[in-house]
Amino acid sequence: MARFIFITGGVVSSLGKGLASAALGTLLQARGFTVRLRKLDPYLNVDPGTMSPFEHGEVFVTDDGAETDLDLGHYERFTGVSARRADSVSSGRIYSNVLEKERRGEYLGKTIQVIPHVTDEIKRWISTDENESDFMLCEIGGTVGDIEGLPFFEAIRQFAQDRPSEQCIFMHLTLLPFLSASGELKTKPTQHSVKELRMIGLQPDILVCRSETKIPEKERAKIALFCNVRPDAVIPAYDLKSIYEAPMAYHEAGLDQAVLDAFRINPAPKPNLDRWIDIEDRIHNAEGEVRVAIVGKYTLLEDAYKSIAEALTHGGMANRVRVNSDWIDAEIFEREDPVPYLEPYQAILVPGGFGERGTEGKIKAAEFARTHKVPYLGICLGMQMAVIEAARNLAGMKDAGSEEFDSGTGEKSITPVVYHLKEWIRGNEKIERSVTDDKGGTMRLGAYRATLAKGTRVAGIYGSASIDERHRHRYEVNVRYRDALEGLGLRFSGNSPDGRLPEIVEWTDHPWFIGVQFHPELKSRPFAPHPLFADFVRAAKEMSRLV
Ligand code: GLN
């Protein structure tokens, strides 16, 4: 029987609920428990797949091919538990399930209402596979009081009511603003936020209070009294230099102990925090730094490439160096010479992306990395652009391009070095995609196997002949051009088991140039840096020694 921890937020958004949930997850693991984390998002999109990265940050893809909230990335990075489709749900998905059932007549002619039909669907979602772990942590997106969030709050209230009394607890994150004029921390917004919760029938067991300055004991006692929470369950949360300090900081603030107390788990198993002590040591005692240029499109919003930034940090930890990355807008290289921009860097990363804007600049970045022998990691679109660069500049295919930008029917007809594949095999299953599918349906999503060719750089890096990595794209490098490009030294070193889908390319006469069709960043963890990122940063470190 799993125990449930419901995590809500109040006062303002962006308090770091996802991070607090992920940190609590790993602290419970450190005490020997198994955990799962879930995100329930009040917005009406069915999933974040069609949302712009500007709106919502990165879309995090699970092994089973769900396009989910980026908080699931935090959960995975902190706990190492691979998320699944059932771990992320939005109001849009809940309502769409309810409406589908209604159309199928499953409600037997009843009037469909938020309570009980929508709340039942939410409760069903929360309890999916509940017996697989000791703790299920469910984070509710948004803040208490949001109109869209109400059915979720009502559902978790009912859920706790349906269960034995010690199976569910509620943890609420708030903010204590500091008024510099009076030199005081203010507890009133927290009191109001808890009042809002109690009005809808929820009494928090634990309060996590974000604050820029130290919370005096007196204020802590006041919060406990006014919010009806035990004083040792008022947990201070201060700003940190690195998110990877959060588990130790929350442990020292007493969060995991307060949670075990709330569940009356006594005696509490002792925690083993060696993993996080080692990670903190690597963050604080880096022995140098490398500079990486990330040439992309959504450069203004860091969250758009959240997992890439984190995977680079992990690669730095693996090599005991700090990775300083700068985001460079690819479009600049369509007007200006990339050399002065890229010369200061020891490595170049071209991330994934959609649409034509900036792609010519990414091709320029790939050309610079190839000709200047600078380590290059091309991810998804970054691999496709590297292949187009080789086809245009070395194989004499001047009009090499991707069908994503030109279907061959427009004015400029292209040589489709990257093309739209209509069907492929996954395990025993044949998958077909057509242009009429809805937006999400046309993509190759989730984990796919790749076979690595013996003796290649990637086979050495992975130390394995077969890998599983996560995908999110519509277009593929066209295997028809494989022989021509391999003849020039661009080795197709990883391919789908049937050989039809190129998964990895690498330049053989280059210190480190690898393009991958998948997203390795999604599987990197601080305690298990992804081998490609670890080796990419190692190559960058080599470069910094050369100069
Ligand atoms: N736009 C490209 C495609 O759909 C690449 C996608 C990506 O980089 N994730 O194939």
Residues whose N, C-alpha, C, O or C-beta is under 5 A from the ligand:
A	BS01	LIG	G352 G353 F354 G355 I379 C380 L381 R472 H473 R474 Y475
